Amino acid sequence: MVCPDLHVALVAFPTQGHLNPGLRLGKDLAGLAVDVTFCTFLYGQKRMAQTDSLKTAQCGVSMVGFSDIFDDGYAEDGDPLDIYISHTRAVGDQVLRKMILRGAETGEPVTCLIWDVFIPFAADVAEEFNIPCAVLWQSGTGLDAYYFIQNGRERALVTSQEPEFNLKLPGVPLLRCRDIPSFLFGSCDHCSHFNLVVPLFKNLIEAFSTDSRVLVNCFDDLDVEPVNALSGMDTMLCVGPLLPCGHPGAPIDSNLCGDILQNCTNSMVEWSCRPDSSVVYISFGSLVCVPQDQMEEIAHALVKSRIPFLWVIRSNCDMRVERRHLGDGFRDANSKRGMLVAWCGQADVLNHPSIGCFVTHCGWNSTAESLCGGVPVVNQPHWGEQCTNGRQVEDSFKTGVRMQALSEDGVVSNEELGECVDLNTAGKKGEEMRKMASKWKESASRTISPGGKSLENFEKVVKLLMKEKDG
């Protein structure tokens, strides 16, 4: 299939979890001779340029950056999500309009606009110019939860954090209070997010009621129940997993990894020589800020476990931790059997045979990459859909365990972390989780191979775009 007359504009939020799937989708479209323009904020574009991780010209993708008035980064004491939503619409939609008008003037009109849910103005711009559009969503379960809550199936949004609160939605396991996406709480640590983010999801609901498509970065076998619950909505298509490596087990595409932090993977030779399934990999993504006391608990657990480890401690301001505070015992353990890095190519790491366990915040990209790498996880969700993903990993995917915080500040003890890692790496329970992780890896590979459902859905999307262009 070759589609040289299509021009797709992809608009992505400038964080790792949104850039990577969007770039992957863009390259896949470009592989069909589709003209692809990838749009994100200058902040994200600059960070990718600094890490030399994005060579879009070699992938058939052109890049457009637009100002969000924080082009050099956000203040250390600011909340990037709050600041972004409060300030970017006026600038962002102007840039999109100019890009669309310029394309029309030069004979390269935009024929489709694909946006992620944190780019609310893109759908309005598409409607203004009568351009077909689609929203790119993360997980099927998160989509299901937001859709049914916002669509009135559960009319009262959660306004408290009572531990005994349970919520049952179509296609989703029974959600306890701690499993519900934190953005849906009106009174919690993220109440400002509630006021800002919840209105954004109304665009998603409207997309279901129009001809707009909803593309989900999951696959049918993985999220079968939430997908079935939404099966009456013909506009939804699962096109995942959208991975930096393109295919489970393959190396990361060096032209299209889109890292916003400097990648240290090439220097990690020592840990990669470890025996199969012997290394614990620890990373909490590009946004989560882990407090000092939690860092110390992790360090104590690693000292006591005597297990080889690879730990990502970001060097940017989000991770305000001084490594010298981690103690002499940890420094000794680190020199003998561990490695600290500021960032790494996670898909490559999780596909390496040395990795036996992944301690994660359960962001959807990390969750999908663990499944596609066949690696069981120990999860510690912090906010947003991470909470729901953690529930899925433990009870639906059966590839991990969730740590329990005993203190009110949410800090997990070193004993709890040690027990969860042991459960994950040893004994019958660990063996069962590894088998399930391998099963999902095989399923992910099938779905994006010839004859696979996600590949069929991707081709269906392209055919629909061609039909809309010609119609």
Backbone torsions as a table, in degrees:
resi	resn	phi	psi	omega
1	MET	NA	125.2	178.0
2	VAL	-127.8	130.2	-173.4
3	CYS	-131.3	69.7	-173.0
4	PRO	-72.1	-13.0	-175.8
5	ASP	-95.4	3.9	178.9
6	LEU	-93.8	142.1	174.8
7	HIS	-130.1	106.8	-177.6
8	VAL	-104.0	128.6	172.8
9	ALA	-102.8	122.3	178.0
10	LEU	-105.4	126.3	-178.4
11	VAL	-117.1	120.7	-172.6
12	ALA	-126.8	144.8	172.2
13	PHE	-68.8	139.6	-170.0
14	PRO	-83.2	50.1	171.9
15	THR	-122.3	159.1	-173.1
16	GLN	-55.9	-41.5	-176.5
17	GLY	-69.4	-15.1	177.6
18	HIS	-105.2	-33.5	-179.0
19	LEU	-67.9	-46.0	-174.4
20	ASN	-60.8	-50.1	178.8
21	PRO	-63.4	-38.9	179.6
22	GLY	-63.5	-42.8	178.2
23	LEU	-64.8	-39.6	178.6
24	ARG	-62.9	-45.6	178.4
25	LEU	-61.9	-40.6	179.0
26	GLY	-61.9	-43.6	-179.9
27	LYS	-67.1	-38.8	178.6
28	ASP	-62.0	-39.9	176.9
29	LEU	-66.8	-42.7	179.6
30	ALA	-62.4	-28.6	177.5
31	GLY	-64.8	-16.5	176.4
32	LEU	-100.9	18.3	-179.9
33	ALA	69.6	18.3	173.6
34	VAL	-74.5	137.2	174.8
35	ASP	-77.8	116.3	-174.1
36	VAL	-117.0	127.4	172.3
37	THR	-114.1	121.7	-178.6
38	PHE	-101.6	121.8	-175.3
39	CYS	-114.5	129.7	171.6
40	THR	-151.8	176.3	-177.9
41	PHE	-73.1	150.1	-178.2
42	LEU	-56.2	-32.7	179.1
43	TYR	-57.4	-50.7	179.3
44	GLY	-66.8	-39.8	-179.8
45	GLN	-63.4	-42.3	178.9
46	LYS	-64.1	-41.3	-179.0
47	ARG	-64.1	-40.2	178.0
48	MET	-66.0	-38.3	178.7
49	ALA	-65.0	-38.3	-179.1
50	GLN	-65.7	-32.3	-179.7
51	THR	-89.0	-3.5	179.5
52	ASP	55.3	37.8	-175.6
53	SER	-104.0	0.5	-174.1
54	LEU	-132.2	113.9	177.6
55	LYS	-123.5	71.0	-171.2
56	THR	-63.3	-30.7	-178.1
57	ALA	-61.4	-30.5	180.0
58	GLN	-79.9	-6.4	-178.8
59	CYS	-111.6	0.7	-178.2
60	GLY	79.1	19.0	-178.8
61	VAL	-117.7	130.5	174.5
62	SER	-98.7	153.0	-173.9
63	MET	-116.0	134.3	173.8
64	VAL	-126.8	125.1	176.5
65	GLY	-108.5	145.4	175.8
66	PHE	-134.7	149.7	-173.4
67	SER	-73.5	140.9	171.3
68	ASP	-117.6	18.2	-177.4
69	ILE	69.7	3.5	175.8
70	PHE	-129.1	49.8	-171.3
71	ASP	-65.4	-23.2	-179.7
72	ASP	-100.8	12.7	179.4
73	GLY	110.7	171.8	-176.8
74	TYR	-100.5	157.4	177.2
75	ALA	-62.4	146.8	-176.1
76	GLU	-60.7	-32.7	-177.2
77	ASP	-96.0	11.1	-179.6
78	GLY	-97.2	160.9	175.4
79	ASP	-100.5	109.7	-175.3
80	PRO	-55.2	-38.5	-177.4
81	LEU	-68.4	-46.4	178.7
82	ASP	-61.1	-46.1	-177.9
83	ILE	-63.0	-44.8	-178.0
84	TYR	-60.1	-52.4	-175.4
85	ILE	-64.8	-31.4	-177.7
86	SER	-75.6	-22.8	-168.0
87	HIS	-123.5	-14.2	-164.8
88	THR	-94.3	-19.9	-172.9
89	ARG	-57.8	-46.9	-175.1
90	ALA	-60.2	-36.8	-179.4
91	VAL	-80.2	-45.8	-173.8
92	GLY	-63.1	-44.2	-176.7
93	ASP	-70.7	-27.8	175.5
94	GLN	-64.2	-42.5	179.8
95	VAL	-64.6	-42.9	179.0
96	LEU	-62.6	-42.6	178.5
97	ARG	-59.7	-45.7	-179.7
98	LYS	-62.3	-40.6	180.0
99	MET	-64.0	-42.6	-180.0
100	ILE	-66.1	-43.0	179.0
101	LEU	-65.4	-40.3	179.4
102	ARG	-64.3	-40.1	178.0
103	GLY	-62.4	-40.5	178.9
104	ALA	-65.7	-38.9	-178.5
105	GLU	-70.1	-30.7	-176.8
106	THR	-95.7	6.4	179.1
107	GLY	80.1	15.9	177.6
108	GLU	-125.9	63.6	-175.2
109	PRO	-65.5	143.4	174.5
110	VAL	-70.5	124.2	-177.7
111	THR	-102.9	-10.9	176.7
112	CYS	-158.7	143.5	177.7
113	LEU	-120.7	120.8	177.7
114	ILE	-111.9	125.2	-175.1
115	TRP	-129.9	153.7	172.3
116	ASP	-96.7	166.5	-165.4
117	VAL	-65.7	-18.5	177.8
118	PHE	-89.7	12.5	175.0
119	ILE	-117.7	70.0	-169.9
120	PRO	-65.1	-27.5	-175.2
121	PHE	-75.5	-17.7	-175.6
122	ALA	-64.0	-39.0	-179.5
123	ALA	-64.7	-37.7	179.3
124	ASP	-67.3	-38.9	178.1
125	VAL	-65.2	-42.1	178.5
126	ALA	-60.9	-41.5	179.0
127	GLU	-65.2	-40.6	-179.8
128	GLU	-59.0	-39.5	-177.7
129	PHE	-97.7	5.8	178.7
130	ASN	57.7	44.7	179.3
131	ILE	-104.8	129.5	175.3
132	PRO	-56.4	142.9	-178.5
133	CYS	-140.3	165.4	177.8
134	ALA	-146.5	149.8	175.5
135	VAL	-105.6	136.4	176.7
136	LEU	-99.8	115.8	-176.7
137	TRP	-106.9	165.4	-178.9
138	GLN	-84.1	-96.0	-173.7
139	SER	-95.5	154.2	176.8
140	GLY	-65.9	-37.5	-179.2
141	THR	-68.0	-43.3	176.8
142	GLY	-61.8	-41.4	177.1
143	LEU	-60.3	-46.1	179.4
144	ASP	-58.1	-47.9	-177.6
145	ALA	-62.7	-49.0	179.7
146	TYR	-63.1	-40.8	-176.0
147	TYR	-63.6	-51.8	-174.1
148	PHE	-71.8	-32.2	175.9
149	ILE	-69.7	-46.6	-179.1
150	GLN	-69.6	-26.3	-175.3
151	ASN	-89.6	6.9	172.9
152	GLY	93.4	2.0	177.8
153	ARG	-69.7	-24.6	172.7
154	GLU	-132.9	91.0	-165.4
155	ARG	-69.4	-33.5	-177.7
156	ALA	-90.5	109.2	173.8
157	LEU	-64.5	150.0	-176.9
158	VAL	-66.2	127.9	-179.4
159	THR	-118.3	7.0	176.9
160	SER	-142.7	172.4	179.1
161	GLN	-120.2	46.4	177.9
162	GLU	-65.3	125.4	-176.3
163	PRO	-58.9	-28.9	-176.5
164	GLU	-83.8	-2.0	-178.0
165	PHE	-68.3	131.2	175.8
166	ASN	-126.9	150.7	-178.7
167	LEU	-137.2	126.3	177.6
168	LYS	-113.3	122.0	178.7
169	LEU	-122.6	155.0	179.2
170	PRO	-57.8	130.3	174.4
171	GLY	78.1	3.1	-176.6
172	VAL	-124.0	138.1	175.5
173	PRO	-57.9	158.5	177.2
174	LEU	-53.6	121.9	-177.7
175	LEU	-97.0	122.2	171.7
176	ARG	-79.3	171.2	-178.7
177	CYS	-52.9	-43.8	-175.4
178	ARG	-74.3	-9.6	-178.6
179	ASP	-94.6	-14.2	-175.6
180	ILE	-76.7	136.4	177.6
181	PRO	-49.0	126.2	-171.8
182	SER	-62.8	-22.4	179.3
183	PHE	-64.7	-17.1	-177.8
184	LEU	-90.4	1.9	176.2
185	PHE	-90.6	127.9	178.4
186	GLY	-81.5	-19.1	178.9
187	SER	-136.3	97.9	180.0
188	CYS	-165.0	-172.0	179.9
189	ASP	-63.1	-19.8	-176.9
190	HIS	-115.6	35.1	-177.7
191	CYS	-63.2	-31.1	176.7
192	SER	-66.0	-35.4	175.3
193	HIS	-63.5	-38.2	179.2
194	PHE	-56.3	-48.0	-176.7
195	ASN	-68.6	-28.5	-176.9
196	LEU	-94.5	-40.2	-170.7
197	VAL	-84.0	-41.8	-175.8
198	VAL	-53.4	-43.4	177.6
199	PRO	-60.1	-26.7	179.5
200	LEU	-63.4	-34.3	-175.1
201	PHE	-72.9	-11.3	174.5
202	LYS	-64.3	-30.3	174.7
203	ASN	-61.4	-36.7	178.9
204	LEU	-64.7	-44.8	179.7
205	ILE	-62.8	-41.8	178.9
206	GLU	-64.1	-32.5	179.3
207	ALA	-63.5	-34.5	178.3
208	PHE	-68.8	-28.4	-175.3
209	SER	-92.7	2.8	178.2
210	THR	-122.7	-168.4	178.3
211	ASP	-83.3	-1.4	178.9
212	SER	-64.8	146.1	179.9
213	ARG	-98.6	152.9	174.8
214	VAL	-117.1	112.1	179.4
215	LEU	-97.9	127.5	-173.3
216	VAL	-113.8	131.8	-179.3
217	ASN	-83.1	60.2	174.9
218	CYS	-148.1	-175.7	175.8
219	PHE	-134.9	156.2	-167.7
220	ASP	-57.5	-43.4	-177.9
221	ASP	-62.0	-36.8	-175.9
222	LEU	-72.0	-47.8	-176.4
223	ASP	-110.7	45.6	-171.1
224	VAL	-60.6	-41.5	-176.7
225	GLU	-70.5	-49.8	176.0
226	PRO	-63.5	-34.1	177.4
227	VAL	-64.0	-43.9	178.6
228	ASN	-64.8	-36.1	179.4
229	ALA	-64.4	-26.9	179.8
230	LEU	-105.0	13.0	-172.1
231	SER	-67.1	-19.7	178.0
232	GLY	-73.6	-11.7	179.2
233	MET	-93.8	98.4	-175.0
234	ASP	-64.9	-13.9	-177.3
235	THR	-79.2	-10.1	-176.6
236	MET	-94.0	131.6	178.6
237	LEU	-138.0	131.7	175.7
238	CYS	-85.5	123.0	-176.9
239	VAL	-123.6	12.3	-176.5
240	GLY	-96.7	178.9	2.3
241	PRO	-80.1	136.2	177.2
242	LEU	-94.4	98.1	-170.7
243	LEU	-110.6	148.0	174.6
244	PRO	-57.9	-29.9	-179.4
245	CYS	-85.2	-9.1	178.7
246	GLY	83.3	-42.0	-175.3
247	HIS	-144.2	137.4	179.4
248	PRO	-52.8	128.9	179.0
249	GLY	92.7	-16.1	180.0
250	ALA	-82.5	155.2	176.2
251	PRO	-69.6	155.5	177.7
252	ILE	-60.3	137.3	174.8
253	ASP	-66.2	110.9	-174.1
254	SER	-65.8	-15.9	178.9
255	ASN	-90.6	-8.4	-168.2
256	LEU	-146.2	39.2	179.4
257	CYS	-89.5	-20.5	171.5
258	GLY	60.8	33.1	-179.8
259	ASP	-67.6	134.4	174.8
260	ILE	-99.1	-0.1	173.8
261	LEU	-127.8	153.5	-174.8
262	GLN	-66.7	127.3	-176.4
263	ASN	-82.9	128.0	-179.5
264	CYS	-108.1	12.8	-172.4
265	THR	-56.3	-39.8	-174.3
266	ASN	-64.5	-19.6	-178.8
267	SER	-92.0	-0.3	-172.9
268	MET	-96.2	65.6	-177.5
269	VAL	-84.7	-39.0	-172.6
270	GLU	-61.5	-49.1	-177.1
271	TRP	-68.0	-29.6	-175.9
272	SER	-71.4	-11.3	177.8
273	CYS	-91.8	1.6	-179.5
274	ARG	-70.5	160.2	177.6
275	PRO	-60.8	160.0	-180.0
276	ASP	-57.6	139.2	173.7
277	SER	57.0	32.6	-176.1
278	SER	-109.1	-11.1	-172.3
279	VAL	-105.6	135.6	172.2
280	VAL	-93.4	124.6	179.0
281	TYR	-104.3	128.4	-175.8
282	ILE	-123.0	121.0	176.5
283	SER	-156.8	137.2	179.9
284	PHE	-114.0	28.1	172.9
285	GLY	79.2	-169.0	-173.4
286	SER	-97.1	-3.8	-176.2
287	LEU	-120.6	-38.8	-174.3
288	VAL	-61.2	130.8	177.7
289	CYS	-101.8	112.9	-177.6
290	VAL	-90.3	124.3	-177.6
291	PRO	-68.9	160.2	-176.1
292	GLN	-57.9	-43.2	-177.2
293	ASP	-66.0	-32.3	176.4
294	GLN	-70.8	-38.5	176.7
295	MET	-59.2	-40.9	-179.1
296	GLU	-67.7	-37.0	176.9
297	GLU	-64.2	-41.1	177.3
298	ILE	-62.1	-44.8	-179.9
299	ALA	-60.7	-43.6	179.1
300	HIS	-62.6	-40.5	179.4
301	ALA	-63.0	-40.3	-179.9
302	LEU	-68.4	-37.8	177.8
303	VAL	-62.1	-44.8	-176.4
304	LYS	-73.8	-29.8	-173.8
305	SER	-75.0	-29.6	-176.6
306	ARG	61.9	21.9	178.5
307	ILE	-94.6	138.3	174.5
308	PRO	-58.9	145.5	-176.5
309	PHE	-144.9	155.5	171.8
310	LEU	-128.4	116.9	-171.3
311	TRP	-123.1	124.0	176.7
312	VAL	-89.2	115.5	173.1
313	ILE	-119.7	105.5	-173.7
314	ARG	-61.4	143.9	-179.6
315	SER	-91.3	-9.1	-179.6
316	ASN	-77.6	174.4	-170.3
317	CYS	-67.7	-16.8	-178.1
318	ASP	-64.1	-28.8	-177.9
319	MET	-107.2	87.2	-174.7
320	ARG	-84.4	72.4	-177.5
321	VAL	-133.8	131.8	175.7
322	GLU	-98.3	122.8	-173.9
323	ARG	-61.6	-26.1	-178.7
324	ARG	-65.8	-17.0	-179.5
325	HIS	-82.4	-3.8	-174.2
326	LEU	-81.7	-6.6	170.9
327	GLY	99.6	156.6	-178.8
328	ASP	-65.6	-39.4	-179.6
329	GLY	-60.4	-39.5	179.5
330	PHE	-70.4	-40.5	179.2
331	ARG	-60.3	-37.8	178.4
332	ASP	-67.8	-44.6	178.9
333	ALA	-62.8	-39.5	-178.4
334	ASN	-65.3	-37.5	-178.2
335	SER	-71.5	-25.0	-174.6
336	LYS	-99.2	-37.0	-173.0
337	ARG	-142.8	10.5	-178.7
338	GLY	-130.8	171.3	175.8
339	MET	-148.2	133.2	173.6
340	LEU	-105.7	132.9	176.7
341	VAL	-133.3	155.8	179.1
342	ALA	-81.1	-26.1	178.9
343	TRP	-171.2	160.1	177.8
344	CYS	-157.0	164.4	175.2
345	GLY	-76.5	97.2	-168.8
346	GLN	-62.8	-40.3	-179.1
347	ALA	-61.0	-40.1	176.9
348	ASP	-64.2	-43.4	-179.6
349	VAL	-61.3	-47.6	-176.5
350	LEU	-70.6	-17.7	175.5
351	ASN	-89.7	-3.5	-178.7
352	HIS	-80.8	135.9	-176.6
353	PRO	-63.3	-19.3	-179.3
354	SER	-69.9	-24.4	-174.5
355	ILE	-77.9	124.7	-179.6
356	GLY	-113.6	-14.3	-177.0
357	CYS	-158.5	144.0	-178.2
358	PHE	-124.5	115.9	174.1
359	VAL	-92.6	117.9	-166.0
360	THR	-141.3	160.7	174.0
361	HIS	-82.8	-7.9	177.3
362	CYS	70.4	32.0	165.5
363	GLY	-61.2	155.7	-172.4
364	TRP	-64.9	-40.3	177.9
365	ASN	-59.5	-45.1	179.3
366	SER	-63.8	-40.4	178.4
367	THR	-62.5	-48.5	-179.4
368	ALA	-63.3	-40.4	-179.1
369	GLU	-68.7	-32.0	176.0
370	SER	-67.8	-40.8	178.5
371	LEU	-65.4	-42.5	-178.5
372	CYS	-73.9	-18.8	174.8
373	GLY	-92.3	-7.5	-179.3
374	GLY	69.8	32.8	-175.5
375	VAL	-112.7	123.9	175.3
376	PRO	-70.3	159.0	-172.0
377	VAL	-129.8	155.8	164.0
378	VAL	-112.5	121.0	-171.9
379	ASN	-115.9	145.3	176.9
380	GLN	-135.3	81.5	-179.7
381	PRO	-63.3	150.6	179.7
382	HIS	-116.1	-46.6	-176.9
383	TRP	-162.6	172.0	177.9
384	GLY	62.7	-144.2	-179.1
385	GLU	-71.4	-11.3	178.3
386	GLN	-54.0	-36.3	-178.8
387	CYS	-63.0	-43.9	179.9
388	THR	-71.9	-38.7	177.2
389	ASN	-60.2	-39.6	178.9
390	GLY	-60.8	-39.3	176.7
391	ARG	-63.3	-44.1	180.0
392	GLN	-62.3	-45.1	-178.6
393	VAL	-57.8	-42.5	-175.3
394	GLU	-78.9	-44.5	-169.1
395	ASP	-103.9	-26.2	-178.7
396	SER	-103.8	-52.2	179.7
397	PHE	-77.2	-28.5	179.2
398	LYS	58.5	43.4	-179.9
399	THR	-119.1	12.1	-178.1
400	GLY	-170.6	178.0	177.4
401	VAL	-128.0	152.4	179.8
402	ARG	-106.7	130.4	-179.7
403	MET	-74.2	148.2	-179.7
404	GLN	-106.8	125.4	175.9
405	ALA	-90.2	124.4	-178.6
406	LEU	-90.4	-22.1	-178.6
407	SER	-93.9	156.3	-178.1
408	GLU	-66.4	-23.9	-179.0
409	ASP	-81.6	1.0	175.6
410	GLY	83.3	4.2	-179.0
411	VAL	-76.2	131.4	178.1
412	VAL	-91.3	134.0	-177.1
413	SER	-72.4	158.5	177.8
414	ASN	-65.2	-30.7	177.5
415	GLU	-65.1	-43.6	179.6
416	GLU	-63.7	-44.7	178.8
417	LEU	-62.1	-44.3	179.7
418	GLY	-60.7	-43.0	179.6
419	GLU	-64.7	-40.3	-179.5
420	CYS	-68.0	-40.1	177.3
421	VAL	-64.8	-42.3	177.7
422	ASP	-61.1	-43.3	179.4
423	LEU	-61.4	-34.8	-176.5
424	ASN	-77.1	-30.5	-171.0
425	THR	-106.6	-9.4	-175.3
426	ALA	-139.3	160.8	173.7
427	GLY	76.5	-177.5	-175.9
428	LYS	-65.0	-41.8	-179.5
429	LYS	-61.1	-45.2	178.9
430	GLY	-63.4	-39.6	178.5
431	GLU	-63.3	-40.7	178.8
432	GLU	-64.1	-41.2	179.4
433	MET	-66.3	-38.3	178.3
434	ARG	-65.7	-37.4	177.7
435	LYS	-65.2	-42.0	179.0
436	MET	-66.2	-39.5	178.6
437	ALA	-62.7	-40.9	177.5
438	SER	-64.6	-36.9	178.2
439	LYS	-62.0	-44.9	-179.3
440	TRP	-68.1	-33.3	176.5
441	LYS	-61.6	-44.8	178.8
442	GLU	-65.1	-40.8	179.7
443	SER	-64.4	-40.9	178.8
444	ALA	-63.8	-38.8	179.0
445	SER	-65.4	-41.5	-179.4
446	ARG	-64.2	-40.6	-170.5
447	THR	-70.0	-23.1	178.4
448	ILE	-107.8	12.8	174.5
449	SER	-97.6	165.1	178.2
450	PRO	-51.0	128.8	-176.7
451	GLY	90.0	-9.8	-179.8
452	GLY	-76.9	153.2	-174.0
453	LYS	-65.4	-44.3	-178.6
454	SER	-65.3	-37.9	177.1
455	LEU	-65.7	-40.2	176.4
456	GLU	-61.5	-41.9	179.0
457	ASN	-65.0	-39.9	177.7
458	PHE	-61.2	-45.3	178.7
459	GLU	-65.2	-34.3	177.0
460	LYS	-64.2	-41.4	177.9
461	VAL	-58.8	-46.4	-178.2
462	VAL	-63.5	-42.0	178.9
463	LYS	-63.5	-38.9	177.6
464	LEU	-64.8	-38.8	178.0
465	LEU	-64.3	-39.9	177.8
466	MET	-64.3	-42.2	-179.5
467	LYS	-63.8	-43.6	-179.7
468	GLU	-66.2	-36.5	178.5
469	LYS	-65.0	-42.8	-176.9
470	ASP	-79.7	-20.7	-176.9
471	GLY	-89.3	NA	NA
